[in-house]
Amino acid sequence: MPDYGHEPIFGCFVTPAAQPPQRPVELSVVAEQAGLDLVTYQDHPYQSAFQDTWTLMSFVAARTQRIRICANVLNLPLRPPSVLARAAASLDLLSDGRVEMGLGAGAFWDAIAAMGGRRLEPRQALQGLEEAIAIMRGIWAVDEPGVLRVDGGYHHVDGAKRGPAPAHPIPIRIGAYKPRMLRLIGRLADGWIPGLPNLPDGLASLPAMNEHIDDAATTANRDPAAITRYLNITGQFRTTGTGLFDGPPQQWAEQVAEIALTHGTSGFILASDDPGALELFGSEVAPRAREIIAGERKR
């Protein structure tokens, strides 16, 4: 797949552990100090060992100054999109435009149902996600006339007031793997956030999955290059290594650049609670990878 030309983004995926409660906050501060662009957190409201992700994001926003903040990804069946849209706009205003939106259609349905959420089949979850995107963008669209009405089967509003507007256009990125969901991303979303460990064939999965997004975008009269592609990654830093994201920072940077230029991935999010790894990723891997990518784009 082509290089879509986006600026490389480097971030981290921090566990929102409840104990000790300040640990994910401290790691987020480390990520900012290391020069990372984005800090993200998984969202499993049914997991009692985790803090509430939105509460944590709000606290981190108050403790940081520059780094952007995003869920990776929010559990939509347990978060009403109209309320979520206002929460996101409010936090974006309070943080000077540092909020991004990651959404998931739902998984772990037994746990969702145990928390009072509705159990959905895949097609229902996809429809619910599409309705949620319409509601959220409608709440943010303060220049549109009249109140907001979305007559959805799983999420709906009937006369909701619009606003507040966020401080910047909040991008909506979707965590997804199946063809129908990838096509929804191409039609409606601003970006895609898969996890490398969850790709069925690793990096070899990306061409076909990107093609689903691109074809759907073209059919919807959208530019496929307008849809950003992020990737959650895991790995280990060490003096020598031969595997993917297993070795010294220079090797990581070269691998990041190759993925970016070959598959169009522009965001690389390291899943780690190791402050040393976050520091190496931000201070050594990110600048070197940017340098390699910029050099190749000039050739």
N, C-alpha and C positions, 0 to 999 in steps of 0.2 A: 504494500500500500504506500501511497505517497507521503512525503513530508508535508503536513498541512501548514507549516510555517509559523506555528504559535510560539510565543516566548516560553522557554522552559520554566516550569514551576517545580519547586521542591518542598515537600512537606513531611509530616509525620502522623502516625496513627497511634495514639496514646490510649492505653486501657483506662477507662473511667472507674477505676477501683474505688470502692467505698472506704477501704482501710489500707493505709492511713489516708484520710480524706484529702490532705494537702498534696499527696504525691503526684497525681495527674496535673495539678496546678503548677507545681515546681517543675515538672518535665516540660510543660508548655512554655514556661519562662526560659528554660534552657534552650528550647527550640528557637525561640525568638532571638536570644543572645547569640546562637550559632548561625544566624542569618537565614533560617528557613522562612519560606513564604507563607506556609499554611500549617495549622495544627488541626487534626481531626480526631473524632471519637466515635466508636461504635455506639449504637443505641438499642438496648434491649431492656425496655421498661419492666419486664417480668423477671429480670435477673437481680436477685436481692443482694448479690455481691458487688453490684455496680451502683454508682451514683446516678441520679437522673441526668441525662446528657444535656438537656437544655439548661438546667440550673448550673451545671458545670461550665458550659460555654459562656454563660452570662458572667460567672465569677472570673473566668479566665480573661474575658474581655476587659474587665475592670483592673486586672493585674498586669496587663500587657499594653503595649502602645502601637505596635506596627503589624504584628503577625495577623493573618486572616484566620477565621475560625469557621469550622464546618462540621456537621455530623456526617458520619461515614458508615451507614446512611441512616436517616431517621425512619423509625418504624411507623409507617403511615396508618396502619389499622388502629393504632392506639393514640394517634395525634390528629384531632380534627383539623382539616386544612385551613379553615377560616381563622381559627384561633392561632394556628401555627404561622399563618401569613402575618398576622398582627404582631406576634411575638418576634418574628424575624425582622420585620420593619423597625420595630422598637429597638431591638438590639443593634441593628445596623445604624440607626440614628445615634444611639448612645456610644457606639464604638467608632464613629467617623467612617462608616462604610466598609467595615471589615468582615461582614457576614456573607457566607456562601451557603447554598442550600443543597444538601444531598438527600435524596429520597429513595426509599425502598418500598416495594409494593407489599411486602410482608413475607414472613417465613416463620417456622416454629409455631404452627397454628394452634397446637395444644396449649402452649404457654400463652399465646395471645388470647385464646378463649378463656383461659383461667383468670386473666386480668380483666375480663369483661368485654373484650373485643370480639368482633364478628369473624367467624371462620369463613374464608373465601376460597373458591376454586381458582385456578390460574387465570381463566378468562375474566372472572369477576374482579380479581385483584388488579388485572391490567386495566379494566374499565374504571375501577376506583382510582387508580393512579392518574389516568387521563382526566377524570373529573376534578381531582385534587389540584392538578396543575392549572386548570381553567379557573378554579376558585382562587387560588393563591395569586395568580397574575391579575385576576379581576379585582381583588382587594387592593393590590398595589397600584392599580391603574386609576389614580385619583383624577386624571384629566378626562376620563371617559364620562359621558353624561349618565345621570340617573343612578339608581341603586343597582346592586349586583344580583342577578338571578342565574343560577345554574341548576337545572332540573336533572340531577343525577340519580342513578339507582343506588349508589353507595355513599356518595357525598353530595350534599345539595345545600344551596342557600336560596332564600326567597325574600329579596328586599334588603340584603345586607348593605350597610353603608361602606363606602370605599375609604381606604386610608387606615393609618397614615402611610404616606409614600416613604419607601426606604431612602437612605442617603445616596444609594447608587443602584443601578439595575442589578438585582440579586440573581446570579446565575443558578439555574436548577439543573443539577446533575443527577443521573439515575444510576443506581447499582443494579445491574441486570446481566443475564447470560443467555436467555432463550431468544429464539428468532423473533417472536411476536413483540417481546419487550424491547429488543434492539430496534425493531422497526418503529416502535413508539418514540424511542429516543430520536431517531432520524426525523420523525414528523414534528415533534413538539419540544424536545428538551434542548438545553444549552450544552450538555456534556454527558460523558459516560465515565463511571468509576467502577471497573471490575477489580478483582483481586487476582494477582498472578497465581497464587496457590490454588484458586478455584477454577481456573481455566482448564477445560477438559484435556487439552493437549499442550498446555503451557503457551509459550509465545507463538507456537505454530497455529494456535486458535485465532489469533488476532486478524489475519487477512480476511477470513470468511465472516467473522463477526463484524469487522469494520464495513464489509461490503453490505451487510444487511442495513446498517445505519446509513451508509452513503446512498444506497438505492432508494430507501424510503425518503431521505432528504430530497433527492432529486425529483422524485415523484411529487413531493409536496412543494416543489418550486423553492427549495431552500438550498443554500450553498453548503455542501457537505463539510467544507473546510471551516465553517462557522461553528461546528460542534467540536468542542475540545474533548480530548481523550486522556484521562488520567489512569494511573495504574498503581494499585497497592502492592508493595513488594516486601519481601522479607530477605534476610541475609545475615552474613557474618563478616566482620572485618578481621583480617589477620595478615600476617606478613607475606605469606604465599598462599596461593589457591588457584584452582583451575576451573571452578564451576561458576555458574551465573550468580552474581552478587555473593561471591565467596572468595575473598582475597583482599588485597590492599586497595585504598581509595582510588588510585589511578586506574586500576582495572575496573572498578565500579563505574568510574566516569566514562570510560571507553564503552562499557556495555550500555549505560544509559544513553549515550549519544547514538549508538547503533540502533537501539530500539526506537528512539525518537525519529531518526532519519529514515528508518525502514518502515515503521508501522504508524507514524504520525502521532505517537504518544508524546504529549507535552508536559504532563504532570506525573511526578514520581513521588509516592507517599510511602515512607518507610515505617513499617509496623515494628515499633521497638519501645521498650520502657527503660532502655539503657542510656543514661545521659551521655556516656562516652560515644556511643554509636550515633546519637543525634548530633553531637558536636562534629564528628568526622563527616557526617553526611552533609551538614550545612556549611562547614568551613573549608572542606577539601573536595568532596565529590561534586557539589553543586557548581562552584566556580569553574572547575576544570571541565566538567561536562558542557557547561555553557560555552566555554572557549572552543571546545572541539566542534560543537554544533554550529557555532557562528562561522568558524573557519571553513567547514564543509559547505555551508550555504553560500559562501562567497566564491567557491570554485566554479 
